[in-house]
Amino acid sequence: MGSEHGQINSTLNCPHCQTKGKVRTQQVKVKAGISGGKATCALLTGGLSLFATGLSKKQMVTQLHCDNCGIGWQV
C-alpha cells in the first residue's frame, strides 16, 4: 500500500489524524482553470486550436496522502 502515492516524508504531520511520519508526497500535474493565452489563440484560429490544446492550463501541485487514516489532499 502507498507507493503509488509517492515517498514518505517523515517530517510531516497529517492534519486529520495528527500522525507524524506516515504522510506520502508526490508532485502531480493538475488542470487549473482556463488559460488566457489558449482562449485568445482559440479566438484567433476560429476555435481550431481547441482540438489540439483545450482551454485548461496545467500546473504542478504537491499531492499528499496519509497511510494511517487514508485522507488525501493537495497543496
Backbone atoms as SQL, in Angstrom:
CREATE TABLE atoms (id INTEGER PRIMARY KEY, chain TEXT, resi INTEGER, resn TEXT, atom TEXT, x REAL, y REAL, z REAL);
INSERT INTO atoms VALUES
  (1, 'A', 1, 'MET', 'N', 0.838, -1.186, 0.000),
  (2, 'A', 1, 'MET', 'CA', 0.000, 0.000, 0.000),
  (3, 'A', 1, 'MET', 'C', 0.880, 1.246, 0.000),
  (4, 'A', 2, 'GLY', 'N', 0.483, 2.276, -0.721),
  (5, 'A', 2, 'GLY', 'CA', 1.093, 3.573, -0.566),
  (6, 'A', 2, 'GLY', 'C', 2.116, 3.991, -1.594),
  (7, 'A', 3, 'SER', 'N', 2.864, 3.077, -2.174),
  (8, 'A', 3, 'SER', 'CA', 3.929, 3.518, -3.068),
  (9, 'A', 3, 'SER', 'C', 3.392, 4.301, -4.259),
  (10, 'A', 4, 'GLU', 'N', 2.138, 4.074, -4.662),
  (11, 'A', 4, 'GLU', 'CA', 1.552, 4.851, -5.750),
  (12, 'A', 4, 'GLU', 'C', 1.276, 6.289, -5.327),
  (13, 'A', 5, 'HIS', 'N', 1.408, 6.578, -4.040),
  (14, 'A', 5, 'HIS', 'CA', 1.191, 7.932, -3.516),
  (15, 'A', 5, 'HIS', 'C', 2.499, 8.674, -3.271),
  (16, 'A', 6, 'GLY', 'N', 3.624, 8.100, -3.653),
  (17, 'A', 6, 'GLY', 'CA', 4.907, 8.775, -3.508),
  (18, 'A', 6, 'GLY', 'C', 5.697, 8.307, -2.302),
  (19, 'A', 7, 'GLN', 'N', 6.724, 9.090, -1.990),
  (20, 'A', 7, 'GLN', 'CA', 7.650, 8.763, -0.907),
  (21, 'A', 7, 'GLN', 'C', 7.129, 9.289, 0.438),
  (22, 'A', 8, 'ILE', 'N', 7.440, 8.586, 1.516),
  (23, 'A', 8, 'ILE', 'CA', 7.069, 9.048, 2.855),
  (24, 'A', 8, 'ILE', 'C', 7.949, 10.228, 3.239),
  (25, 'A', 9, 'ASN', 'N', 7.320, 11.279, 3.762),
  (26, 'A', 9, 'ASN', 'CA', 8.028, 12.444, 4.282),
  (27, 'A', 9, 'ASN', 'C', 7.928, 12.367, 5.800),
  (28, 'A', 10, 'SER', 'N', 9.009, 12.000, 6.459),
  (29, 'A', 10, 'SER', 'CA', 8.988, 11.731, 7.899),
  (30, 'A', 10, 'SER', 'C', 8.776, 12.971, 8.759),
  (31, 'A', 11, 'THR', 'N', 8.842, 14.169, 8.173),
  (32, 'A', 11, 'THR', 'CA', 8.693, 15.389, 8.965),
  (33, 'A', 11, 'THR', 'C', 7.274, 15.941, 8.981),
  (34, 'A', 12, 'LEU', 'N', 6.392, 15.426, 8.118),
  (35, 'A', 12, 'LEU', 'CA', 5.043, 15.979, 8.020),
  (36, 'A', 12, 'LEU', 'C', 4.055, 15.291, 8.957),
  (37, 'A', 13, 'ASN', 'N', 3.126, 16.093, 9.498),
  (38, 'A', 13, 'ASN', 'CA', 2.020, 15.581, 10.299),
  (39, 'A', 13, 'ASN', 'C', 0.757, 15.593, 9.458),
  (40, 'A', 14, 'CYS', 'N', -0.086, 14.582, 9.610),
  (41, 'A', 14, 'CYS', 'CA', -1.380, 14.551, 8.935),
  (42, 'A', 14, 'CYS', 'C', -2.320, 15.534, 9.640),
  (43, 'A', 15, 'PRO', 'N', -2.986, 16.433, 8.894),
  (44, 'A', 15, 'PRO', 'CA', -3.894, 17.386, 9.532),
  (45, 'A', 15, 'PRO', 'C', -5.170, 16.726, 10.046),
  (46, 'A', 16, 'HIS', 'N', -5.463, 15.515, 9.604),
  (47, 'A', 16, 'HIS', 'CA', -6.689, 14.836, 10.020),
  (48, 'A', 16, 'HIS', 'C', -6.491, 14.001, 11.289),
  (49, 'A', 17, 'CYS', 'N', -5.472, 13.123, 11.285),
  (50, 'A', 17, 'CYS', 'CA', -5.267, 12.226, 12.437),
  (51, 'A', 17, 'CYS', 'C', -4.067, 12.612, 13.303),
  (52, 'A', 18, 'GLN', 'N', -3.307, 13.643, 12.885),
  (53, 'A', 18, 'GLN', 'CA', -2.148, 14.158, 13.623),
  (54, 'A', 18, 'GLN', 'C', -0.989, 13.171, 13.735),
  (55, 'A', 19, 'THR', 'N', -0.959, 12.122, 12.911),
  (56, 'A', 19, 'THR', 'CA', 0.130, 11.156, 12.931),
  (57, 'A', 19, 'THR', 'C', 1.324, 11.714, 12.171),
  (58, 'A', 20, 'LYS', 'N', 2.515, 11.564, 12.757),
  (59, 'A', 20, 'LYS', 'CA', 3.741, 12.042, 12.125),
  (60, 'A', 20, 'LYS', 'C', 4.479, 10.864, 11.492),
  (61, 'A', 21, 'GLY', 'N', 5.037, 11.107, 10.297),
  (62, 'A', 21, 'GLY', 'CA', 5.859, 10.095, 9.648),
  (63, 'A', 21, 'GLY', 'C', 5.104, 9.121, 8.771),
  (64, 'A', 22, 'LYS', 'N', 3.824, 9.345, 8.528),
  (65, 'A', 22, 'LYS', 'CA', 3.028, 8.451, 7.683),
  (66, 'A', 22, 'LYS', 'C', 2.498, 9.150, 6.441),
  (67, 'A', 23, 'VAL', 'N', 2.949, 10.391, 6.185),
  (68, 'A', 23, 'VAL', 'CA', 2.438, 11.175, 5.062),
  (69, 'A', 23, 'VAL', 'C', 3.342, 11.002, 3.851),
  (70, 'A', 24, 'ARG', 'N', 2.745, 10.633, 2.721),
  (71, 'A', 24, 'ARG', 'CA', 3.473, 10.467, 1.454),
  (72, 'A', 24, 'ARG', 'C', 3.230, 11.688, 0.587),
  (73, 'A', 25, 'THR', 'N', 4.250, 12.099, -0.177),
  (74, 'A', 25, 'THR', 'CA', 4.133, 13.260, -1.055),
  (75, 'A', 25, 'THR', 'C', 4.598, 12.907, -2.460),
  (76, 'A', 26, 'GLN', 'N', 3.983, 13.557, -3.438),
  (77, 'A', 26, 'GLN', 'CA', 4.443, 13.446, -4.821),
  (78, 'A', 26, 'GLN', 'C', 3.965, 14.660, -5.599),
  (79, 'A', 27, 'GLN', 'N', 4.734, 15.030, -6.618),
  (80, 'A', 27, 'GLN', 'CA', 4.384, 16.137, -7.496),
  (81, 'A', 27, 'GLN', 'C', 3.495, 15.598, -8.614),
  (82, 'A', 28, 'VAL', 'N', 2.356, 16.272, -8.851),
  (83, 'A', 28, 'VAL', 'CA', 1.447, 15.886, -9.925),
  (84, 'A', 28, 'VAL', 'C', 1.039, 17.122, -10.712),
  (85, 'A', 29, 'LYS', 'N', 0.627, 16.917, -11.943),
  (86, 'A', 29, 'LYS', 'CA', 0.162, 17.996, -12.802),
  (87, 'A', 29, 'LYS', 'C', -1.364, 17.937, -12.825),
  (88, 'A', 30, 'VAL', 'N', -2.035, 19.045, -12.494),
  (89, 'A', 30, 'VAL', 'CA', -3.495, 19.090, -12.467),
  (90, 'A', 30, 'VAL', 'C', -4.010, 20.238, -13.322),
  (91, 'A', 31, 'LYS', 'N', -5.243, 20.102, -13.773),
  (92, 'A', 31, 'LYS', 'CA', -5.891, 21.176, -14.514),
  (93, 'A', 31, 'LYS', 'C', -6.196, 22.313, -13.549),
  (94, 'A', 32, 'ALA', 'N', -6.001, 23.551, -14.025),
  (95, 'A', 32, 'ALA', 'CA', -6.143, 24.693, -13.131),
  (96, 'A', 32, 'ALA', 'C', -6.891, 25.851, -13.778),
  (97, 'A', 33, 'GLY', 'N', -8.031, 25.590, -14.363),
  (98, 'A', 33, 'GLY', 'CA', -8.818, 26.676, -14.921),
  (99, 'A', 33, 'GLY', 'C', -8.492, 26.951, -16.372),
  (100, 'A', 34, 'ILE', 'N', -8.947, 28.082, -16.844),
  (101, 'A', 34, 'ILE', 'CA', -8.805, 28.438, -18.256),
  (102, 'A', 34, 'ILE', 'C', -7.582, 29.312, -18.467),
  (103, 'A', 35, 'SER', 'N', -6.788, 28.950, -19.442),
  (104, 'A', 35, 'SER', 'CA', -5.605, 29.724, -19.801),
  (105, 'A', 35, 'SER', 'C', -6.018, 30.872, -20.713),
  (106, 'A', 36, 'GLY', 'N', -5.648, 32.083, -20.347),
  (107, 'A', 36, 'GLY', 'CA', -5.964, 33.250, -21.165),
  (108, 'A', 36, 'GLY', 'C', -5.314, 33.194, -22.528),
  (109, 'A', 37, 'GLY', 'N', -4.096, 32.717, -22.593),
  (110, 'A', 37, 'GLY', 'CA', -3.387, 32.606, -23.861),
  (111, 'A', 37, 'GLY', 'C', -4.055, 31.609, -24.796),
  (112, 'A', 38, 'LYS', 'N', -4.494, 30.488, -24.252),
  (113, 'A', 38, 'LYS', 'CA', -5.160, 29.486, -25.076),
  (114, 'A', 38, 'LYS', 'C', -6.521, 29.992, -25.559),
  (115, 'A', 39, 'ALA', 'N', -7.229, 30.743, -24.706),
  (116, 'A', 39, 'ALA', 'CA', -8.520, 31.301, -25.111),
  (117, 'A', 39, 'ALA', 'C', -8.329, 32.315, -26.238),
  (118, 'A', 40, 'THR', 'N', -7.302, 33.138, -26.144),
  (119, 'A', 40, 'THR', 'CA', -7.010, 34.121, -27.195),
  (120, 'A', 40, 'THR', 'C', -6.658, 33.417, -28.503),
  (121, 'A', 41, 'CYS', 'N', -5.855, 32.384, -28.414),
  (122, 'A', 41, 'CYS', 'CA', -5.471, 31.627, -29.604),
  (123, 'A', 41, 'CYS', 'C', -6.696, 30.970, -30.243),
  (124, 'A', 42, 'ALA', 'N', -7.619, 30.489, -29.418),
  (125, 'A', 42, 'ALA', 'CA', -8.841, 29.880, -29.939),
  (126, 'A', 42, 'ALA', 'C', -9.660, 30.908, -30.713),
  (127, 'A', 43, 'LEU', 'N', -9.719, 32.132, -30.213),
  (128, 'A', 43, 'LEU', 'CA', -10.447, 33.183, -30.922),
  (129, 'A', 43, 'LEU', 'C', -9.786, 33.512, -32.258),
  (130, 'A', 44, 'LEU', 'N', -8.470, 33.566, -32.258),
  (131, 'A', 44, 'LEU', 'CA', -7.741, 33.924, -33.474),
  (132, 'A', 44, 'LEU', 'C', -7.791, 32.835, -34.541),
  (133, 'A', 45, 'THR', 'N', -7.911, 31.576, -34.120),
  (134, 'A', 45, 'THR', 'CA', -7.926, 30.469, -35.085),
  (135, 'A', 45, 'THR', 'C', -9.334, 29.965, -35.352),
  (136, 'A', 46, 'GLY', 'N', -10.335, 30.680, -34.900),
  (137, 'A', 46, 'GLY', 'CA', -11.713, 30.248, -35.121),
  (138, 'A', 46, 'GLY', 'C', -12.077, 28.992, -34.357),
  (139, 'A', 47, 'GLY', 'N', -11.395, 28.731, -33.275),
  (140, 'A', 47, 'GLY', 'CA', -11.691, 27.571, -32.436),
  (141, 'A', 47, 'GLY', 'C', -10.936, 26.309, -32.798),
  (142, 'A', 48, 'LEU', 'N', -10.182, 26.318, -33.887),
  (143, 'A', 48, 'LEU', 'CA', -9.465, 25.113, -34.301),
  (144, 'A', 48, 'LEU', 'C', -8.392, 24.689, -33.303),
  (145, 'A', 49, 'SER', 'N', -7.789, 25.640, -32.612),
  (146, 'A', 49, 'SER', 'CA', -6.727, 25.288, -31.659),
  (147, 'A', 49, 'SER', 'C', -7.266, 24.537, -30.452),
  (148, 'A', 50, 'LEU', 'N', -8.568, 24.627, -30.199),
  (149, 'A', 50, 'LEU', 'CA', -9.155, 23.923, -29.048),
  (150, 'A', 50, 'LEU', 'C', -9.026, 22.412, -29.194),
  (151, 'A', 51, 'PHE', 'N', -9.090, 21.931, -30.436),
  (152, 'A', 51, 'PHE', 'CA', -8.970, 20.489, -30.652),
  (153, 'A', 51, 'PHE', 'C', -7.583, 19.979, -30.282),
  (154, 'A', 52, 'ALA', 'N', -6.583, 20.795, -30.461),
  (155, 'A', 52, 'ALA', 'CA', -5.206, 20.380, -30.191),
  (156, 'A', 52, 'ALA', 'C', -4.799, 20.610, -28.746),
  (157, 'A', 53, 'THR', 'N', -5.261, 21.723, -28.147),
  (158, 'A', 53, 'THR', 'CA', -4.734, 22.079, -26.830),
  (159, 'A', 53, 'THR', 'C', -5.763, 22.095, -25.710),
  (160, 'A', 54, 'GLY', 'N', -7.025, 22.329, -26.016),
  (161, 'A', 54, 'GLY', 'CA', -8.009, 22.521, -24.958),
  (162, 'A', 54, 'GLY', 'C', -7.831, 23.896, -24.345),
  (163, 'A', 55, 'LEU', 'N', -8.709, 24.262, -23.437),
  (164, 'A', 55, 'LEU', 'CA', -8.614, 25.585, -22.814),
  (165, 'A', 55, 'LEU', 'C', -7.933, 25.569, -21.455),
  (166, 'A', 56, 'SER', 'N', -7.932, 24.420, -20.784),
  (167, 'A', 56, 'SER', 'CA', -7.421, 24.408, -19.412),
  (168, 'A', 56, 'SER', 'C', -5.897, 24.427, -19.384),
  (169, 'A', 57, 'LYS', 'N', -5.370, 25.147, -18.415),
  (170, 'A', 57, 'LYS', 'CA', -3.925, 25.144, -18.199),
  (171, 'A', 57, 'LYS', 'C', -3.615, 24.106, -17.129),
  (172, 'A', 58, 'LYS', 'N', -2.383, 23.685, -17.084),
  (173, 'A', 58, 'LYS', 'CA', -1.969, 22.695, -16.089),
  (174, 'A', 58, 'LYS', 'C', -0.896, 23.304, -15.202),
  (175, 'A', 59, 'GLN', 'N', -0.909, 22.911, -13.944),
  (176, 'A', 59, 'GLN', 'CA', 0.126, 23.378, -13.026),
  (177, 'A', 59, 'GLN', 'C', 0.545, 22.238, -12.118),
  (178, 'A', 60, 'MET', 'N', 1.761, 22.333, -11.610),
  (179, 'A', 60, 'MET', 'CA', 2.292, 21.312, -10.703),
  (180, 'A', 60, 'MET', 'C', 1.849, 21.626, -9.278),
  (181, 'A', 61, 'VAL', 'N', 1.364, 20.605, -8.573),
  (182, 'A', 61, 'VAL', 'CA', 0.997, 20.727, -7.167),
  (183, 'A', 61, 'VAL', 'C', 1.592, 19.537, -6.419),
  (184, 'A', 62, 'THR', 'N', 1.659, 19.650, -5.112),
  (185, 'A', 62, 'THR', 'CA', 2.100, 18.536, -4.284),
  (186, 'A', 62, 'THR', 'C', 0.863, 17.816, -3.771),
  (187, 'A', 63, 'GLN', 'N', 0.790, 16.530, -4.056),
  (188, 'A', 63, 'GLN', 'CA', -0.305, 15.698, -3.580),
  (189, 'A', 63, 'GLN', 'C', 0.196, 14.941, -2.363),
  (190, 'A', 64, 'LEU', 'N', -0.590, 14.955, -1.287),
  (191, 'A', 64, 'LEU', 'CA', -0.205, 14.283, -0.055),
  (192, 'A', 64, 'LEU', 'C', -1.230, 13.213, 0.294),
  (193, 'A', 65, 'HIS', 'N', -0.777, 12.152, 0.968),
  (194, 'A', 65, 'HIS', 'CA', -1.650, 11.044, 1.355),
  (195, 'A', 65, 'HIS', 'C', -1.147, 10.470, 2.678),
  (196, 'A', 66, 'CYS', 'N', -2.052, 10.284, 3.624),
  (197, 'A', 66, 'CYS', 'CA', -1.696, 9.708, 4.925),
  (198, 'A', 66, 'CYS', 'C', -1.936, 8.199, 4.899),
  (199, 'A', 67, 'ASP', 'N', -0.897, 7.423, 5.191),
  (200, 'A', 67, 'ASP', 'CA', -1.029, 5.967, 5.241),
  (201, 'A', 67, 'ASP', 'C', -1.799, 5.512, 6.477),
  (202, 'A', 68, 'ASN', 'N', -1.894, 6.348, 7.508),
  (203, 'A', 68, 'ASN', 'CA', -2.578, 5.964, 8.727),
  (204, 'A', 68, 'ASN', 'C', -4.101, 6.049, 8.577),
  (205, 'A', 69, 'CYS', 'N', -4.605, 7.200, 8.134),
  (206, 'A', 69, 'CYS', 'CA', -6.062, 7.403, 8.064),
  (207, 'A', 69, 'CYS', 'C', -6.620, 7.367, 6.648),
  (208, 'A', 70, 'GLY', 'N', -5.739, 7.447, 5.626),
  (209, 'A', 70, 'GLY', 'CA', -6.169, 7.342, 4.245),
  (210, 'A', 70, 'GLY', 'C', -6.628, 8.630, 3.591),
  (211, 'A', 71, 'ILE', 'N', -6.571, 9.748, 4.306),
  (212, 'A', 71, 'ILE', 'CA', -7.008, 11.027, 3.719),
  (213, 'A', 71, 'ILE', 'C', -5.966, 11.516, 2.724),
  (214, 'A', 72, 'GLY', 'N', -6.423, 12.211, 1.697),
  (215, 'A', 72, 'GLY', 'CA', -5.526, 12.803, 0.714),
  (216, 'A', 72, 'GLY', 'C', -5.861, 14.259, 0.501),
  (217, 'A', 73, 'TRP', 'N', -4.858, 15.070, 0.153),
  (218, 'A', 73, 'TRP', 'CA', -5.067, 16.494, -0.088),
  (219, 'A', 73, 'TRP', 'C', -3.956, 17.018, -0.979),
  (220, 'A', 74, 'GLN', 'N', -4.156, 18.236, -1.497),
  (221, 'A', 74, 'GLN', 'CA', -3.168, 18.853, -2.384),
  (222, 'A', 74, 'GLN', 'C', -2.806, 20.233, -1.862),
  (223, 'A', 75, 'VAL', 'N', -1.554, 20.615, -2.071),
  (224, 'A', 75, 'VAL', 'CA', -1.091, 21.973, -1.740),
  (225, 'A', 75, 'VAL', 'C', -0.295, 22.524, -2.904);
